[in-house]
Amino acid sequence: MTTELHGISSMATRHVLAEWAAAYAAQGGVQVQVESVGGVDAAKRVAAGQAFDWVALGEGAMQGLAQQGHVLAHTLVPVVASPTAVAVAEHAAAPAIDSEDALREAVRAAPTLGYSTGPSGQALAALFARWGLTELVAPKLVVPPPGVPVAQWVAQGRIALGFQQRSELMGVPGVRVLGNLPAAVAVTTIFSAAVARTCKQPEAAQAWLNFLVQPTHHDVLQRHGMNAAN
């Protein structure tokens, strides 16, 4: 008899998955344990063969795990679309970020800036390179280790201009979210989920994944700064 499902996710989806897990149990589903860590570390643990029933990470990481056979490819499903936002400390001056030009100037002017080690950070590094700002940014770039939120270091004053998934910046004391990246340079990360190869109760895990993609969850996603992935 299925008693509990144990899964691992990146930090960006921890709040929405925790809310869904509580709702799933309340409506008669099994108990779902969500372990949320830095996405890089999560992927390494899954690839190393640590036992999980399900995995939810950025689409790129999930595709890699599926190709390597660590998650069941036929169960892979996109769950949420998470936009990247910009934040400063609560009482700091707020630069304009409402256009690509404005954002580029904000990056130029920031004494320090930071992003995560996950997919959004990789996309931002590529954006700065396209702008020709890699050398300018390098000495003032602060990247927290996996599992440490950018927002935490923004609140502490260690990062003046912070970039991360909006869901991870929202509601953090001492942090002011300026908004999402402007449309011309928007960075949206798709987070997908799949049944893990090590799962001993795949039917129960699949039922949980089916629950995650129900259209009735859109209000939950929006409350956490996310959107449906499809």
C-alpha positions in Angstrom: 0.0 0.0 0.0 1.3 3.4 -0.9 1.9 5.5 2.2 4.1 8.4 1.0 5.8 9.8 -2.1 9.2 11.3 -1.7 10.4 13.8 -4.4 13.1 16.4 -5.0 12.7 19.8 -6.6 14.7 23.0 -7.0 14.1 25.9 -4.7 12.1 27.9 -7.2 9.1 25.6 -7.0 9.2 24.7 -3.3 6.3 26.9 -2.2 3.9 26.0 -4.9 4.8 22.3 -4.7 4.3 22.4 -0.9 0.9 23.9 -1.3 -0.1 21.4 -3.9 1.1 18.5 -1.7 -1.1 19.7 1.1 -4.1 20.0 -1.2 -3.4 16.6 -2.7 -3.4 14.9 0.7 -6.5 16.9 1.8 -8.5 15.6 -1.2 -7.6 12.0 -0.5 -4.3 11.6 -2.3 -1.2 10.1 -0.6 1.2 12.1 1.5 3.8 13.8 -0.7 7.1 14.8 0.8 8.9 17.6 -1.1 12.6 18.1 -0.6 13.7 21.4 -2.2 17.4 22.1 -2.7 19.5 23.9 -5.3 18.7 22.6 -8.7 22.3 21.8 -9.5 22.7 19.7 -6.4 19.3 18.0 -7.0 20.2 16.9 -10.5 23.5 15.5 -9.2 21.8 13.5 -6.5 19.3 12.0 -8.9 22.1 11.2 -11.4 24.0 9.5 -8.6 21.1 7.1 -8.0 19.7 8.5 -4.8 16.2 7.1 -4.4 13.2 9.3 -5.2 9.7 8.7 -6.4 9.5 11.9 -8.5 11.7 14.8 -9.6 10.8 18.4 -10.6 13.6 20.5 -12.0 14.3 22.9 -14.9 13.4 21.6 -18.3 17.0 21.3 -19.4 18.1 19.3 -16.4 15.1 17.1 -16.7 15.8 16.4 -20.4 19.3 15.4 -19.4 18.2 13.1 -16.6 15.6 11.5 -19.0 18.3 10.9 -21.7 20.5 9.3 -19.1 17.6 7.1 -17.8 17.4 8.6 -14.3 13.8 9.6 -14.8 11.2 7.9 -17.0 11.1 9.9 -20.2 7.5 9.0 -21.1 6.3 10.5 -17.8 8.1 13.9 -18.3 5.6 16.8 -18.2 6.0 20.6 -18.1 4.4 21.9 -14.9 5.1 25.6 -14.4 6.6 28.6 -16.3 8.6 30.8 -14.0 9.6 34.3 -15.1 12.8 35.9 -13.9 12.5 39.2 -12.0 14.7 41.9 -10.6 15.0 43.0 -7.0 16.8 45.5 -4.8 17.0 45.9 -1.0 13.8 47.3 0.5 15.0 50.9 1.0 17.5 51.1 -1.9 17.0 53.4 -4.9 15.0 51.6 -7.6 16.5 51.8 -11.1 14.3 51.7 -14.1 14.1 48.3 -15.7 11.0 48.8 -18.0 12.9 48.4 -21.3 16.0 46.6 -22.5 18.0 49.8 -22.6 17.0 50.7 -19.1 17.9 47.3 -17.7 21.2 47.4 -19.5 22.0 50.7 -17.9 20.9 49.4 -14.5 23.3 46.5 -14.9 26.1 48.9 -15.9 25.5 51.1 -12.9 25.0 48.5 -10.2 27.9 48.2 -7.7 27.2 44.5 -7.3 24.7 42.2 -9.0 23.9 38.6 -8.6 22.0 35.7 -10.1 21.5 32.0 -9.3 23.5 29.0 -10.5 20.3 27.6 -12.2 18.8 28.1 -15.6 17.9 31.8 -15.1 21.5 32.5 -14.2 22.8 30.8 -17.3 20.3 32.8 -19.4 21.4 36.1 -17.8 25.1 35.3 -18.4 24.3 34.9 -22.1 22.3 38.1 -22.1 25.2 40.1 -20.5 27.5 38.5 -23.1 25.2 39.6 -25.9 25.3 43.1 -24.5 29.1 43.0 -24.5 29.1 43.5 -20.7 30.8 40.2 -19.6 34.1 41.9 -18.6 32.3 44.8 -16.9 30.0 42.5 -14.9 32.6 39.9 -13.9 34.3 41.8 -11.0 31.0 42.8 -9.4 29.1 39.6 -10.0 28.1 37.8 -6.8 26.7 34.3 -7.3 25.4 32.6 -4.1 26.1 28.9 -3.8 23.4 26.4 -4.8 20.5 26.4 -2.4 21.2 30.0 -1.1 18.5 32.4 -2.5 19.7 35.5 -4.3 17.0 37.4 -2.3 18.7 36.5 1.0 21.9 38.2 -0.2 19.9 41.2 -1.6 18.3 41.7 1.8 21.7 41.5 3.5 23.1 44.1 1.1 25.6 41.7 -0.4 23.9 42.1 -3.8 22.7 45.5 -5.0 20.8 44.3 -8.1 19.4 40.7 -7.9 18.0 38.5 -10.6 16.1 35.3 -9.8 12.9 33.4 -10.4 10.1 35.8 -9.3 8.7 33.1 -7.0 11.9 33.1 -5.0 12.0 36.9 -4.6 8.4 37.4 -3.6 7.6 37.9 0.0 11.2 38.0 1.3 11.7 40.5 4.1 13.9 43.3 3.2 13.6 42.8 -0.6 11.7 44.9 -3.1 10.8 43.2 -6.4 11.0 45.8 -9.2 9.3 43.6 -11.8 10.0 40.9 -14.4 12.6 41.4 -17.0 11.3 43.5 -19.9 9.6 41.6 -22.7 12.4 42.0 -25.2 14.8 40.1 -22.9 12.4 38.1 -20.8 13.8 34.9 -19.2 11.2 32.3 -18.4 12.2 28.9 -17.0 10.0 25.9 -17.6 10.0 23.4 -14.7 9.0 19.9 -15.5 8.4 16.8 -13.5 8.8 13.1 -14.0 8.7 9.7 -12.3 12.1 8.7 -11.1 13.7 5.5 -12.2 14.2 4.5 -8.6 10.4 4.9 -7.9 8.9 1.7 -6.4 5.3 3.0 -6.8 5.1 4.5 -10.3 1.3 4.5 -10.5 1.0 6.6 -7.4 3.8 8.9 -8.6 2.0 9.3 -12.0 -1.2 10.1 -10.3 0.6 12.9 -8.4 2.1 14.3 -11.6 -1.4 14.2 -13.2 -2.6 16.3 -10.2 0.1 18.9 -10.8 -1.0 19.8 -14.3 -4.7 20.3 -13.6 -6.0 23.6 -15.0 -7.7 24.5 -11.7 -4.2 25.2 -10.2 -3.7 28.4 -12.2 -4.7 30.6 -9.3 -2.1 28.9 -7.1 0.6 29.5 -9.7 -0.2 33.2 -10.0 -0.2 33.6 -6.3 3.4 32.3 -6.3 4.5 34.4 -9.3 4.3 31.7 -11.8 2.2 30.6 -14.8 1.0 27.3 -16.3 3.6 25.7 -18.6 1.1 24.8 -21.3 
